[in-house]
């Protein structure tokens, strides 16, 4: 499983399955968009394959955009 911002990346080609975050091109050295999108993808993947309930609920997901906007303000 590869989680990548570029579906044509060598990592994606080597993986059996790929999640393409499509976060867009990074314009600076710190890959903030890519890292944030990958963390969200990891959380969604963990929720999907978990054997029990996830430690968060739909309400927690709904607060995420506002929390990110507040952090970046």
JOZI-V879790 format. One record per residue. N is the residue number from 1. RES is the residue in one small letter. SS is DSSP state (~ for helix, > for strand, _ for the rest). OMEGA is omega in whole degrees, -180 to 180 (NA if undefined). Layout:
# JOZI-V879790
N&RES&SS&OMEGA ; N&RES&SS&OMEGA
This chain:
# JOZI-V879790
1&x&_&176 ; 2&x&>&172 ; 3&x&>&-172 ; 4&x&>&177 ; 5&x&_&-178 ; 6&x&_&-177 ; 7&x&_&179 ; 8&x&_&-179 ; 9&x&_&177 ; 10&x&~&178 ; 11&x&~&179 ; 12&x&~&180 ; 13&x&~&-178 ; 14&x&~&-175 ; 15&x&_&175 ; 16&x&_&179 ; 17&x&_&-177 ; 18&x&>&168 ; 19&x&>&179 ; 20&x&>&-177 ; 21&x&_&179 ; 22&x&_&-178 ; 23&x&_&180 ; 24&x&_&-177 ; 25&x&_&176 ; 26&x&_&-179 ; 27&x&_&180 ; 28&x&_&-179 ; 29&x&_&177 ; 30&x&_&-175 ; 31&x&_&-174 ; 32&x&~&-179 ; 33&x&~&-178 ; 34&x&~&-178 ; 35&x&~&180 ; 36&x&~&179 ; 37&x&~&180 ; 38&x&~&178 ; 39&x&~&177 ; 40&x&~&178 ; 41&x&~&177 ; 42&x&~&180 ; 43&x&~&178 ; 44&x&~&178 ; 45&x&~&179 ; 46&x&~&179 ; 47&x&~&-178 ; 48&x&~&-176 ; 49&x&~&-178 ; 50&x&_&178 ; 51&x&_&179 ; 52&x&_&179 ; 53&x&_&177 ; 54&x&_&180 ; 55&x&_&177 ; 56&x&_&-179 ; 57&x&_&-179 ; 58&x&~&180 ; 59&x&~&178 ; 60&x&~&178 ; 61&x&~&-178 ; 62&x&~&179 ; 63&x&~&-174 ; 64&x&~&-179 ; 65&x&~&179 ; 66&x&~&179 ; 67&x&~&178 ; 68&x&~&179 ; 69&x&~&179 ; 70&x&~&-180 ; 71&x&~&-177 ; 72&x&~&-178 ; 73&x&_&NA
